[in-house]
Amino acid sequence: MKLKIINKSNNPLPRYESALAAGMDIRCNIAEPLTLQPMERRLVPTGLYIELPAGYEAQIRPRSGMALKRGLTVLNTPGTIDADYRGEVGVILVNLSGQAQTIEPGERICQMVIARHEQPTIVEVTELSDTERGAGGFGHSGRK
């Protein structure tokens, strides 16, 4: 599978930071530092444009270190980039910490995971098959 990328930033192409990484790191494309106040969200440009093959999506996910250490995360995680989208990849970052957080130009702000997906044929029915779980939902199996 090939991922076609146009890179209009001054950053290197996305890459996997370890041999078995599922996500490749994506950098921001900003000219000067960007400060997010507590609870502020912002669409951050990457300068990247991608072309995925049919049947694939790109998922934009937080970087765990940024979330844990600085309270910065991707708001609509995972964000989905569809195979027919050709615009710039933008990342919605939010500051969930109690203090202002500054993002530097070229900083790695998220990771992108490429995943195969299906588009099922929808079949309307009047009932579903029985299972042991049934309609048991949130917390139905207890805490231990």
CNS distance restraints for C-alpha pairs under 8 A (distance, minus, plus):
assign (resid   1 and name CA) (resid  53 and name CA) 7.71 0.50 0.50
assign (resid   2 and name CA) (resid  52 and name CA) 7.60 0.50 0.50
assign (resid   2 and name CA) (resid  53 and name CA) 7.66 0.50 0.50
assign (resid   3 and name CA) (resid  50 and name CA) 6.97 0.50 0.50
assign (resid   3 and name CA) (resid  51 and name CA) 6.19 0.50 0.50
assign (resid   3 and name CA) (resid  52 and name CA) 5.66 0.50 0.50
assign (resid   3 and name CA) (resid  53 and name CA) 7.59 0.50 0.50
assign (resid   4 and name CA) (resid  50 and name CA) 5.59 0.50 0.50
assign (resid   4 and name CA) (resid  51 and name CA) 5.07 0.50 0.50
assign (resid   4 and name CA) (resid  52 and name CA) 6.85 0.50 0.50
assign (resid   5 and name CA) (resid  48 and name CA) 6.67 0.50 0.50
assign (resid   5 and name CA) (resid  49 and name CA) 5.62 0.50 0.50
assign (resid   5 and name CA) (resid  50 and name CA) 4.53 0.50 0.50
assign (resid   5 and name CA) (resid  51 and name CA) 6.52 0.50 0.50
assign (resid   6 and name CA) (resid  48 and name CA) 5.78 0.50 0.50
assign (resid   6 and name CA) (resid  49 and name CA) 5.05 0.50 0.50
assign (resid   6 and name CA) (resid  50 and name CA) 6.40 0.50 0.50
assign (resid   7 and name CA) (resid  11 and name CA) 7.99 0.50 0.50
assign (resid   7 and name CA) (resid  13 and name CA) 6.92 0.50 0.50
assign (resid   7 and name CA) (resid  47 and name CA) 5.89 0.50 0.50
assign (resid   7 and name CA) (resid  48 and name CA) 4.84 0.50 0.50
assign (resid   7 and name CA) (resid  49 and name CA) 6.62 0.50 0.50
assign (resid   8 and name CA) (resid  47 and name CA) 4.78 0.50 0.50
assign (resid   8 and name CA) (resid  48 and name CA) 6.17 0.50 0.50
assign (resid   9 and name CA) (resid  29 and name CA) 5.79 0.50 0.50
assign (resid   9 and name CA) (resid  46 and name CA) 6.97 0.50 0.50
assign (resid   9 and name CA) (resid  47 and name CA) 4.69 0.50 0.50
assign (resid   9 and name CA) (resid  48 and name CA) 7.06 0.50 0.50
assign (resid  10 and name CA) (resid  29 and name CA) 7.51 0.50 0.50
assign (resid  10 and name CA) (resid 106 and name CA) 7.96 0.50 0.50
assign (resid  11 and name CA) (resid  27 and name CA) 7.03 0.50 0.50
assign (resid  11 and name CA) (resid  29 and name CA) 7.47 0.50 0.50
assign (resid  11 and name CA) (resid 106 and name CA) 6.15 0.50 0.50
assign (resid  14 and name CA) (resid  24 and name CA) 5.84 0.50 0.50
assign (resid  14 and name CA) (resid  25 and name CA) 5.62 0.50 0.50
assign (resid  14 and name CA) (resid  26 and name CA) 5.46 0.50 0.50
assign (resid  14 and name CA) (resid  27 and name CA) 7.55 0.50 0.50
assign (resid  15 and name CA) (resid  24 and name CA) 4.84 0.50 0.50
assign (resid  15 and name CA) (resid  25 and name CA) 5.91 0.50 0.50
assign (resid  15 and name CA) (resid  26 and name CA) 7.85 0.50 0.50
assign (resid  16 and name CA) (resid  21 and name CA) 5.95 0.50 0.50
assign (resid  16 and name CA) (resid  22 and name CA) 7.65 0.50 0.50
assign (resid  16 and name CA) (resid  23 and name CA) 6.40 0.50 0.50
assign (resid  16 and name CA) (resid  24 and name CA) 4.33 0.50 0.50
assign (resid  16 and name CA) (resid  25 and name CA) 6.45 0.50 0.50
assign (resid  17 and name CA) (resid  21 and name CA) 6.73 0.50 0.50
assign (resid  17 and name CA) (resid  24 and name CA) 6.86 0.50 0.50
assign (resid  17 and name CA) (resid  25 and name CA) 7.24 0.50 0.50
assign (resid  22 and name CA) (resid 113 and name CA) 6.10 0.50 0.50
assign (resid  23 and name CA) (resid 111 and name CA) 5.26 0.50 0.50
assign (resid  23 and name CA) (resid 112 and name CA) 5.00 0.50 0.50
assign (resid  23 and name CA) (resid 113 and name CA) 4.48 0.50 0.50
assign (resid  23 and name CA) (resid 114 and name CA) 7.58 0.50 0.50
assign (resid  24 and name CA) (resid 111 and name CA) 5.20 0.50 0.50
assign (resid  24 and name CA) (resid 112 and name CA) 5.22 0.50 0.50
assign (resid  24 and name CA) (resid 113 and name CA) 6.63 0.50 0.50
assign (resid  25 and name CA) (resid 108 and name CA) 6.09 0.50 0.50
assign (resid  25 and name CA) (resid 109 and name CA) 7.46 0.50 0.50
assign (resid  25 and name CA) (resid 110 and name CA) 5.94 0.50 0.50
assign (resid  25 and name CA) (resid 111 and name CA) 4.37 0.50 0.50
assign (resid  25 and name CA) (resid 112 and name CA) 6.39 0.50 0.50
assign (resid  26 and name CA) (resid  46 and name CA) 7.29 0.50 0.50
assign (resid  26 and name CA) (resid 108 and name CA) 5.45 0.50 0.50
assign (resid  26 and name CA) (resid 109 and name CA) 6.11 0.50 0.50
assign (resid  26 and name CA) (resid 110 and name CA) 5.48 0.50 0.50
assign (resid  26 and name CA) (resid 111 and name CA) 5.53 0.50 0.50
assign (resid  26 and name CA) (resid 112 and name CA) 6.79 0.50 0.50
assign (resid  27 and name CA) (resid  46 and name CA) 6.10 0.50 0.50
assign (resid  27 and name CA) (resid 106 and name CA) 5.29 0.50 0.50
assign (resid  27 and name CA) (resid 107 and name CA) 5.21 0.50 0.50
assign (resid  27 and name CA) (resid 108 and name CA) 4.10 0.50 0.50
assign (resid  27 and name CA) (resid 109 and name CA) 5.55 0.50 0.50
assign (resid  27 and name CA) (resid 110 and name CA) 7.23 0.50 0.50
assign (resid  28 and name CA) (resid  44 and name CA) 6.53 0.50 0.50
assign (resid  28 and name CA) (resid  45 and name CA) 5.88 0.50 0.50
assign (resid  28 and name CA) (resid  46 and name CA) 4.59 0.50 0.50
assign (resid  28 and name CA) (resid  47 and name CA) 7.63 0.50 0.50
assign (resid  28 and name CA) (resid 105 and name CA) 6.34 0.50 0.50
assign (resid  28 and name CA) (resid 106 and name CA) 5.17 0.50 0.50
assign (resid  28 and name CA) (resid 107 and name CA) 5.79 0.50 0.50
assign (resid  28 and name CA) (resid 108 and name CA) 6.46 0.50 0.50
assign (resid  28 and name CA) (resid 109 and name CA) 6.27 0.50 0.50
assign (resid  29 and name CA) (resid  44 and name CA) 7.58 0.50 0.50
assign (resid  29 and name CA) (resid  45 and name CA) 5.43 0.50 0.50
assign (resid  29 and name CA) (resid  46 and name CA) 4.52 0.50 0.50
assign (resid  29 and name CA) (resid  47 and name CA) 5.62 0.50 0.50
assign (resid  29 and name CA) (resid 105 and name CA) 6.35 0.50 0.50
assign (resid  29 and name CA) (resid 106 and name CA) 6.01 0.50 0.50
assign (resid  30 and name CA) (resid  34 and name CA) 7.72 0.50 0.50
assign (resid  30 and name CA) (resid  44 and name CA) 7.85 0.50 0.50
assign (resid  30 and name CA) (resid  45 and name CA) 6.99 0.50 0.50
assign (resid  30 and name CA) (resid  46 and name CA) 7.82 0.50 0.50
assign (resid  30 and name CA) (resid 104 and name CA) 7.83 0.50 0.50
assign (resid  30 and name CA) (resid 105 and name CA) 5.12 0.50 0.50
assign (resid  30 and name CA) (resid 106 and name CA) 7.07 0.50 0.50
assign (resid  31 and name CA) (resid 105 and name CA) 6.03 0.50 0.50
assign (resid  32 and name CA) (resid 104 and name CA) 6.92 0.50 0.50
assign (resid  32 and name CA) (resid 105 and name CA) 5.86 0.50 0.50
assign (resid  33 and name CA) (resid 102 and name CA) 6.38 0.50 0.50
assign (resid  33 and name CA) (resid 103 and name CA) 5.60 0.50 0.50
assign (resid  33 and name CA) (resid 104 and name CA) 4.59 0.50 0.50
assign (resid  33 and name CA) (resid 105 and name CA) 5.85 0.50 0.50
assign (resid  34 and name CA) (resid 102 and name CA) 5.47 0.50 0.50
assign (resid  34 and name CA) (resid 103 and name CA) 5.13 0.50 0.50
assign (resid  34 and name CA) (resid 104 and name CA) 6.57 0.50 0.50
assign (resid  35 and name CA) (resid 100 and name CA) 6.46 0.50 0.50
assign (resid  35 and name CA) (resid 101 and name CA) 5.51 0.50 0.50
assign (resid  35 and name CA) (resid 102 and name CA) 4.12 0.50 0.50
assign (resid  35 and name CA) (resid 103 and name CA) 6.21 0.50 0.50
assign (resid  36 and name CA) (resid  40 and name CA) 5.69 0.50 0.50
assign (resid  36 and name CA) (resid  41 and name CA) 7.04 0.50 0.50
assign (resid  36 and name CA) (resid  42 and name CA) 7.69 0.50 0.50
assign (resid  36 and name CA) (resid  94 and name CA) 7.46 0.50 0.50
assign (resid  36 and name CA) (resid  95 and name CA) 6.13 0.50 0.50
assign (resid  36 and name CA) (resid 100 and name CA) 5.59 0.50 0.50
assign (resid  36 and name CA) (resid 101 and name CA) 5.31 0.50 0.50
assign (resid  36 and name CA) (resid 102 and name CA) 6.24 0.50 0.50
assign (resid  36 and name CA) (resid 103 and name CA) 7.96 0.50 0.50
assign (resid  37 and name CA) (resid  95 and name CA) 6.58 0.50 0.50
assign (resid  37 and name CA) (resid  99 and name CA) 6.53 0.50 0.50
assign (resid  37 and name CA) (resid 100 and name CA) 4.33 0.50 0.50
assign (resid  37 and name CA) (resid 101 and name CA) 6.51 0.50 0.50
assign (resid  38 and name CA) (resid  95 and name CA) 5.31 0.50 0.50
assign (resid  38 and name CA) (resid  96 and name CA) 5.94 0.50 0.50
assign (resid  38 and name CA) (resid  97 and name CA) 5.70 0.50 0.50
assign (resid  38 and name CA) (resid  98 and name CA) 5.38 0.50 0.50
assign (resid  38 and name CA) (resid  99 and name CA) 5.53 0.50 0.50
assign (resid  38 and name CA) (resid 100 and name CA) 5.73 0.50 0.50
assign (resid  38 and name CA) (resid 101 and name CA) 7.85 0.50 0.50
assign (resid  39 and name CA) (resid  94 and name CA) 6.32 0.50 0.50
assign (resid  39 and name CA) (resid  95 and name CA) 5.11 0.50 0.50
assign (resid  39 and name CA) (resid  96 and name CA) 5.27 0.50 0.50
assign (resid  39 and name CA) (resid  97 and name CA) 7.29 0.50 0.50
assign (resid  40 and name CA) (resid  94 and name CA) 5.68 0.50 0.50
assign (resid  40 and name CA) (resid  95 and name CA) 5.73 0.50 0.50
assign (resid  40 and name CA) (resid  96 and name CA) 7.93 0.50 0.50
assign (resid  41 and name CA) (resid  75 and name CA) 7.74 0.50 0.50
assign (resid  41 and name CA) (resid  92 and name CA) 6.66 0.50 0.50
assign (resid  41 and name CA) (resid  93 and name CA) 5.48 0.50 0.50
assign (resid  41 and name CA) (resid  94 and name CA) 4.13 0.50 0.50
assign (resid  41 and name CA) (resid  95 and name CA) 6.55 0.50 0.50
assign (resid  42 and name CA) (resid  92 and name CA) 5.57 0.50 0.50
assign (resid  42 and name CA) (resid  93 and name CA) 5.52 0.50 0.50
assign (resid  42 and name CA) (resid  94 and name CA) 6.58 0.50 0.50
assign (resid  43 and name CA) (resid  90 and name CA) 6.07 0.50 0.50
assign (resid  43 and name CA) (resid  91 and name CA) 5.47 0.50 0.50
assign (resid  43 and name CA) (resid  92 and name CA) 4.44 0.50 0.50
assign (resid  43 and name CA) (resid  93 and name CA) 6.42 0.50 0.50
assign (resid  44 and name CA) (resid  90 and name CA) 5.56 0.50 0.50
assign (resid  44 and name CA) (resid  91 and name CA) 5.11 0.50 0.50
assign (resid  44 and name CA) (resid  92 and name CA) 6.19 0.50 0.50
assign (resid  44 and name CA) (resid  93 and name CA) 6.93 0.50 0.50
assign (resid  45 and name CA) (resid  88 and name CA) 7.31 0.50 0.50
assign (resid  45 and name CA) (resid  89 and name CA) 6.67 0.50 0.50
assign (resid  45 and name CA) (resid  90 and name CA) 4.73 0.50 0.50
assign (resid  45 and name CA) (resid  91 and name CA) 6.52 0.50 0.50
assign (resid  46 and name CA) (resid  88 and name CA) 7.15 0.50 0.50
assign (resid  46 and name CA) (resid  89 and name CA) 5.96 0.50 0.50
assign (resid  46 and name CA) (resid  90 and name CA) 5.99 0.50 0.50
assign (resid  46 and name CA) (resid  91 and name CA) 7.56 0.50 0.50
assign (resid  47 and name CA) (resid  88 and name CA) 6.22 0.50 0.50
assign (resid  47 and name CA) (resid  89 and name CA) 6.99 0.50 0.50
assign (resid  48 and name CA) (resid  88 and name CA) 5.57 0.50 0.50
assign (resid  48 and name CA) (resid  89 and name CA) 5.58 0.50 0.50
assign (resid  49 and name CA) (resid  86 and name CA) 6.20 0.50 0.50
assign (resid  49 and name CA) (resid  87 and name CA) 5.97 0.50 0.50
assign (resid  49 and name CA) (resid  88 and name CA) 4.86 0.50 0.50
assign (resid  49 and name CA) (resid  89 and name CA) 5.95 0.50 0.50
assign (resid  50 and name CA) (resid  85 and name CA) 7.87 0.50 0.50
assign (resid  50 and name CA) (resid  86 and name CA) 6.37 0.50 0.50
assign (resid  50 and name CA) (resid  87 and name CA) 7.92 0.50 0.50
assign (resid  50 and name CA) (resid  88 and name CA) 7.85 0.50 0.50
assign (resid  50 and name CA) (resid  89 and name CA) 7.68 0.50 0.50
assign (resid  51 and name CA) (resid  83 and name CA) 6.40 0.50 0.50
assign (resid  51 and name CA) (resid  84 and name CA) 7.42 0.50 0.50
assign (resid  51 and name CA) (resid  85 and name CA) 7.47 0.50 0.50
assign (resid  51 and name CA) (resid  86 and name CA) 6.68 0.50 0.50
assign (resid  52 and name CA) (resid  56 and name CA) 6.30 0.50 0.50
assign (resid  52 and name CA) (resid  57 and name CA) 6.94 0.50 0.50
assign (resid  52 and name CA) (resid  58 and name CA) 7.85 0.50 0.50
assign (resid  52 and name CA) (resid  82 and name CA) 7.68 0.50 0.50
assign (resid  52 and name CA) (resid  83 and name CA) 4.74 0.50 0.50
assign (resid  52 and name CA) (resid  84 and name CA) 7.51 0.50 0.50
assign (resid  53 and name CA) (resid  83 and name CA) 6.06 0.50 0.50
assign (resid  54 and name CA) (resid  83 and name CA) 5.78 0.50 0.50
assign (resid  54 and name CA) (resid  84 and name CA) 7.93 0.50 0.50
assign (resid  55 and name CA) (resid  83 and name CA) 7.35 0.50 0.50
assign (resid  55 and name CA) (resid 116 and name CA) 5.70 0.50 0.50
assign (resid  55 and name CA) (resid 117 and name CA) 5.49 0.50 0.50
assign (resid  55 and name CA) (resid 118 and name CA) 6.42 0.50 0.50
assign (resid  56 and name CA) (resid  82 and name CA) 7.39 0.50 0.50
assign (resid  56 and name CA) (resid  83 and name CA) 6.22 0.50 0.50
assign (resid  56 and name CA) (resid 114 and name CA) 6.83 0.50 0.50
assign (resid  56 and name CA) (resid 115 and name CA) 5.53 0.50 0.50
assign (resid  56 and name CA) (resid 116 and name CA) 4.35 0.50 0.50
assign (resid  56 and name CA) (resid 117 and name CA) 5.70 0.50 0.50
assign (resid  57 and name CA) (resid  80 and name CA) 6.51 0.50 0.50
assign (resid  57 and name CA) (resid  81 and name CA) 5.66 0.50 0.50
assign (resid  57 and name CA) (resid  82 and name CA) 5.14 0.50 0.50
assign (resid  57 and name CA) (resid  83 and name CA) 5.88 0.50 0.50
assign (resid  57 and name CA) (resid 114 and name CA) 5.83 0.50 0.50
assign (resid  57 and name CA) (resid 115 and name CA) 5.44 0.50 0.50
assign (resid  57 and name CA) (resid 116 and name CA) 6.39 0.50 0.50
assign (resid  57 and name CA) (resid 117 and name CA) 7.02 0.50 0.50
assign (resid  58 and name CA) (resid  80 and name CA) 5.80 0.50 0.50
assign (resid  58 and name CA) (resid  81 and name CA) 4.97 0.50 0.50
assign (resid  58 and name CA) (resid  82 and name CA) 6.82 0.50 0.50
assign (resid  58 and name CA) (resid 112 and name CA) 6.24 0.50 0.50
assign (resid  58 and name CA) (resid 113 and name CA) 5.60 0.50 0.50
assign (resid  58 and name CA) (resid 114 and name CA) 4.54 0.50 0.50
assign (resid  58 and name CA) (resid 115 and name CA) 6.31 0.50 0.50
assign (resid  59 and name CA) (resid  78 and name CA) 5.54 0.50 0.50
assign (resid  59 and name CA) (resid  79 and name CA) 5.45 0.50 0.50
assign (resid  59 and name CA) (resid  80 and name CA) 4.82 0.50 0.50
assign (resid  59 and name CA) (resid  81 and name CA) 6.37 0.50 0.50
assign (resid  59 and name CA) (resid 112 and name CA) 5.44 0.50 0.50
assign (resid  59 and name CA) (resid 113 and name CA) 5.01 0.50 0.50
assign (resid  59 and name CA) (resid 114 and name CA) 6.24 0.50 0.50
assign (resid  59 and name CA) (resid 115 and name CA) 7.32 0.50 0.50
assign (resid  60 and name CA) (resid  74 and name CA) 7.72 0.50 0.50
assign (resid  60 and name CA) (resid  77 and name CA) 6.65 0.50 0.50
assign (resid  60 and name CA) (resid  78 and name CA) 5.24 0.50 0.50
assign (resid  60 and name CA) (resid  79 and name CA) 4.81 0.50 0.50
assign (resid  60 and name CA) (resid  80 and name CA) 6.41 0.50 0.50
assign (resid  60 and name CA) (resid  81 and name CA) 7.78 0.50 0.50
assign (resid  60 and name CA) (resid  91 and name CA) 7.49 0.50 0.50
assign (resid  60 and name CA) (resid 110 and name CA) 6.68 0.50 0.50
assign (resid  60 and name CA) (resid 111 and name CA) 5.85 0.50 0.50
assign (resid  60 and name CA) (resid 112 and name CA) 4.72 0.50 0.50
assign (resid  60 and name CA) (resid 113 and name CA) 6.63 0.50 0.50
assign (resid  61 and name CA) (resid  74 and name CA) 6.25 0.50 0.50
assign (resid  61 and name CA) (resid  77 and name CA) 5.56 0.50 0.50
assign (resid  61 and name CA) (resid  78 and name CA) 5.06 0.50 0.50
assign (resid  61 and name CA) (resid  79 and name CA) 6.81 0.50 0.50
assign (resid  61 and name CA) (resid 110 and name CA) 5.74 0.50 0.50
assign (resid  61 and name CA) (resid 111 and name CA) 5.29 0.50 0.50
assign (resid  61 and name CA) (resid 112 and name CA) 6.24 0.50 0.50
assign (resid  61 and name CA) (resid 113 and name CA) 7.62 0.50 0.50
assign (resid  62 and name CA) (resid  66 and name CA) 7.58 0.50 0.50
assign (resid  62 and name CA) (resid  67 and name CA) 6.99 0.50 0.50
assign (resid  62 and name CA) (resid  73 and name CA) 5.22 0.50 0.50
assign (resid  62 and name CA) (resid  74 and name CA) 5.13 0.50 0.50
assign (resid  62 and name CA) (resid  77 and name CA) 7.19 0.50 0.50
assign (resid  62 and name CA) (resid 109 and name CA) 7.40 0.50 0.50
assign (resid  62 and name CA) (resid 110 and name CA) 4.84 0.50 0.50
assign (resid  62 and name CA) (resid 111 and name CA) 6.22 0.50 0.50
assign (resid  63 and name CA) (resid  67 and name CA) 6.44 0.50 0.50
assign (resid  63 and name CA) (resid  73 and name CA) 7.23 0.50 0.50
assign (resid  63 and name CA) (resid 109 and name CA) 6.77 0.50 0.50
assign (resid  63 and name CA) (resid 110 and name CA) 5.06 0.50 0.50
assign (resid  63 and name CA) (resid 111 and name CA) 6.17 0.50 0.50
assign (resid  64 and name CA) (resid  68 and name CA) 6.09 0.50 0.50
assign (resid  65 and name CA) (resid  69 and name CA) 5.75 0.50 0.50
assign (resid  65 and name CA) (resid  70 and name CA) 7.71 0.50 0.50
assign (resid  66 and name CA) (resid  70 and name CA) 5.24 0.50 0.50
assign (resid  66 and name CA) (resid  71 and name CA) 6.37 0.50 0.50
assign (resid  66 and name CA) (resid  72 and name CA) 5.47 0.50 0.50
assign (resid  66 and name CA) (resid  73 and name CA) 6.89 0.50 0.50
assign (resid  66 and name CA) (resid 109 and name CA) 7.78 0.50 0.50
assign (resid  67 and name CA) (resid  71 and name CA) 4.50 0.50 0.50
assign (resid  67 and name CA) (resid  72 and name CA) 4.77 0.50 0.50
assign (resid  67 and name CA) (resid  73 and name CA) 5.25 0.50 0.50
assign (resid  68 and name CA) (resid  72 and name CA) 7.90 0.50 0.50
assign (resid  70 and name CA) (resid  95 and name CA) 7.98 0.50 0.50
assign (resid  70 and name CA) (resid  97 and name CA) 6.60 0.50 0.50
assign (resid  70 and name CA) (resid 101 and name CA) 7.06 0.50 0.50
assign (resid  71 and name CA) (resid  95 and name CA) 5.69 0.50 0.50
assign (resid  71 and name CA) (resid  96 and name CA) 4.92 0.50 0.50
assign (resid  71 and name CA) (resid  97 and name CA) 4.60 0.50 0.50
assign (resid  72 and name CA) (resid  93 and name CA) 6.65 0.50 0.50
assign (resid  72 and name CA) (resid  94 and name CA) 5.70 0.50 0.50
assign (resid  72 and name CA) (resid  95 and name CA) 4.67 0.50 0.50
assign (resid  72 and name CA) (resid  96 and name CA) 6.11 0.50 0.50
assign (resid  72 and name CA) (resid  97 and name CA) 7.24 0.50 0.50
assign (resid  72 and name CA) (resid 101 and name CA) 7.77 0.50 0.50
assign (resid  73 and name CA) (resid  93 and name CA) 5.61 0.50 0.50
assign (resid  73 and name CA) (resid  94 and name CA) 5.59 0.50 0.50
assign (resid  73 and name CA) (resid  95 and name CA) 6.75 0.50 0.50
assign (resid  73 and name CA) (resid  96 and name CA) 7.52 0.50 0.50
assign (resid  74 and name CA) (resid  78 and name CA) 7.63 0.50 0.50
assign (resid  74 and name CA) (resid  79 and name CA) 7.99 0.50 0.50
assign (resid  74 and name CA) (resid  91 and name CA) 6.92 0.50 0.50
assign (resid  74 and name CA) (resid  92 and name CA) 5.61 0.50 0.50
assign (resid  74 and name CA) (resid  93 and name CA) 4.69 0.50 0.50
assign (resid  74 and name CA) (resid  94 and name CA) 6.26 0.50 0.50
assign (resid  74 and name CA) (resid 110 and name CA) 7.31 0.50 0.50
assign (resid  75 and name CA) (resid  92 and name CA) 5.69 0.50 0.50
assign (resid  75 and name CA) (resid  93 and name CA) 5.75 0.50 0.50
assign (resid  75 and name CA) (resid  94 and name CA) 5.83 0.50 0.50
assign (resid  76 and name CA) (resid  92 and name CA) 7.07 0.50 0.50
assign (resid  81 and name CA) (resid  85 and name CA) 6.67 0.50 0.50
assign (resid  81 and name CA) (resid  89 and name CA) 7.96 0.50 0.50
assign (resid  91 and name CA) (resid 110 and name CA) 7.74 0.50 0.50
assign (resid  95 and name CA) (resid 100 and name CA) 7.65 0.50 0.50
assign (resid  95 and name CA) (resid 101 and name CA) 6.97 0.50 0.50
assign (resid 103 and name CA) (resid 107 and name CA) 6.65 0.50 0.50
assign (resid 130 and name CA) (resid 134 and name CA) 6.27 0.50 0.50
assign (resid 136 and name CA) (resid 140 and name CA) 5.38 0.50 0.50
assign (resid 139 and name CA) (resid 143 and name CA) 7.44 0.50 0.50
